[in-house]
Amino acid sequence: MQRETRIAHYVAVCLAALSLVLLSLPLSSPVRAFKACAAYVFDPLPYEGEQGYQRIALAPERVRALLTADVQNRRLQDALRGDAWLKATAQSLAAENDRLRADLGLKTPSALHPLWAHVMERDPLRWYSSFSVDAGADLGVTLNDAVLGRSSDTVVAVGRVVDVRPREATVLLLTDERSAVAAYLSSGTLEGLVQGQSQNQGLLLMSYINSEARIVPGDTVYTSPTSVTFPPDVLIGRVAAVNPRDPFLASQSVEISPASNAAALQEVLILRARAPIGRKFAPAEPVAISSAPATSEAER
Amino acid sequence: MNAMRATLLLAAAMLLQWWWSTHLAYWGAAPQFLFALTILIAARRGPVPAMLIGWMWGLYSDVLRADMFGADALLYMLAGYVAGQFRRQVDLEATGPLAAAVFLLSWAYLLLRGALGSIFAKSFLWAGWIPALATPVLSALAAAVAAEFWDSRGLR
C-alpha cells in the first residue's frame, strides 16, 4: 500500500507539472486551428453561411482565411457552372439571331474585339481633351476605335482613338470640342448630337433635339444605333440642365454631365474594329455589337 | 480485461462524451462521462491508472473545449488522485458513495477550473448556473450507471 501511495504521489506530481506546462504555453490557438481544420475536412457543409462563420470565428486568422477561401472557392465554382449554362444560352440566342437576320436580309453586325488598356499619360493642359493608353498598332488598335470605360458597374462611353503609334495610342475624349457622337435620350428616345464644349469642358452639349420635346434633368443619354463609332445603348451621361429655347431655331439643346470621369479613369476598353494580328495578350472573346449605321453623323 | 478491450472502452467513452456534448447538451448542461469514469476507475483500480487515464481524457476534453489547454488534464488527474486516496476512508465500491463523490468532485472541478481561468486566462471561467447545478447531478447519475454496468459485466 505504501508503495502504491508513493507511486501515486510521483505520478501526480509529474502529471501536474506537465499540465501546468501545457497551461502556460499558448496552445489554445493552435488547438482551435487544428479543430477547425479537422472539422472542416470531415464535414465542410456546416461552414456555409452565417453559422459557419460563427464556427470559425475563434480560429486563428490565417486558418479562418484559409477556410473562408475554400468556402468561397466552392461557391464561385457553383457560380461558374451557372455561367457556363448562361454562355451556352447566349450562344444559342446569338446563333438564332444570326439566322433570323439572314432570313430577314438584314446586315450582319460586325464583330468587335475588345482590349483592355491602361491610361499611361495625361496632358495637364488638355485634361478634358485626351490621354494616352499603352496599346497601339502592335495590338491591333486602329483609328476611330471606340473607347469605353467603367463607372461603378456600368460601361460608359469615353471617346475614340485619334492617333495610333506602334505601342501606344491617343484617345480623344467626348468632352473635347472636336468630339461628337449620335445619341438618344432615354425619355422618348429623342435623337441628338452630343459634343464637347470649349467653354465648359466638364459638361457635354446635346443639340439638335426636337424643340417640342419635354426634357427633364436627370434623363439618361445613350449612344444611338446610328453612331458610326460606338455600339448602341452605351451610357454617355445624364441631363444636367435644359438650355433656354431659341425661338429662331427648330431644335433645342441640353447640358449633359458625362458618366465617365476622365480624371479617374485608369483602364479603358478599346473596341477594335479589326482582329489583331500576332496577339501578345490573351485575347478576349469577340463581341458582336448590333450597330447598324444607317445615317451619317459628324463624328469623324 | 485485455488491452484491446480496455482501449475500445476508453475510445467509446471519449466518443460518447463528444456525441452527448454535441447533440444532447441543453443550456450547456451535459454529464461529464470522462470525469465520472476517472473517479470510477480510481475507486475500482486505484489512483495510478485513474490518474494516467484521467490525464489523457483531460487532454481530449481540452481539445474539445479549446479555451484553456491543460486545465482539464490537470483536474481530471487530480480527481483520480483524490478519489484514489479517499477509497481507503470511504467505500467507493458501492454505487451511492461513488455517486456522492462524483457529485462533490464535480463541484470542486467547476470551482477549480474557474480559479485556473483567473490565473491562466485572466478571468474566472464560470460555466453558468444551469450547467453548474445540473452537471454534477448528471455526472453522478452517469457514474452510478457506469458502476452498475461495470459490476454487471464482471469487470471488478
Chai-1 contact restraints between the chains, C-beta under 6 A:
chainA,res_idxA,chainB,res_idxB,connection_type,confidence,min_distance_angstrom,max_distance_angstrom,comment,restraint_id
A,I7,B,V48,contact,1.0,0.0,6.0,A-B,restraint_1
A,A8,B,P47,contact,1.0,0.0,6.0,A-B,restraint_2
A,A8,B,V48,contact,1.0,0.0,6.0,A-B,restraint_3
A,V11,B,V48,contact,1.0,0.0,6.0,A-B,restraint_4
A,V11,B,M51,contact,1.0,0.0,6.0,A-B,restraint_5
A,A12,B,Y81,contact,1.0,0.0,6.0,A-B,restraint_6
A,L15,B,W55,contact,1.0,0.0,6.0,A-B,restraint_7
A,L15,B,M77,contact,1.0,0.0,6.0,A-B,restraint_8
A,S19,B,G70,contact,1.0,0.0,6.0,A-B,restraint_9
A,S19,B,A73,contact,1.0,0.0,6.0,A-B,restraint_10
A,S19,B,L74,contact,1.0,0.0,6.0,A-B,restraint_11
A,L22,B,F69,contact,1.0,0.0,6.0,A-B,restraint_12
A,L22,B,G70,contact,1.0,0.0,6.0,A-B,restraint_13
A,L23,B,G70,contact,1.0,0.0,6.0,A-B,restraint_14
A,L23,B,F120,contact,1.0,0.0,6.0,A-B,restraint_15
A,L27,B,F69,contact,1.0,0.0,6.0,A-B,restraint_16
A,S28,B,A66,contact,1.0,0.0,6.0,A-B,restraint_17
A,S28,B,F69,contact,1.0,0.0,6.0,A-B,restraint_18
A,V31,B,V63,contact,1.0,0.0,6.0,A-B,restraint_19
A,V31,B,A66,contact,1.0,0.0,6.0,A-B,restraint_20
A,V31,B,F69,contact,1.0,0.0,6.0,A-B,restraint_21
A,R32,B,A66,contact,1.0,0.0,6.0,A-B,restraint_22
A,K35,B,A66,contact,1.0,0.0,6.0,A-B,restraint_23
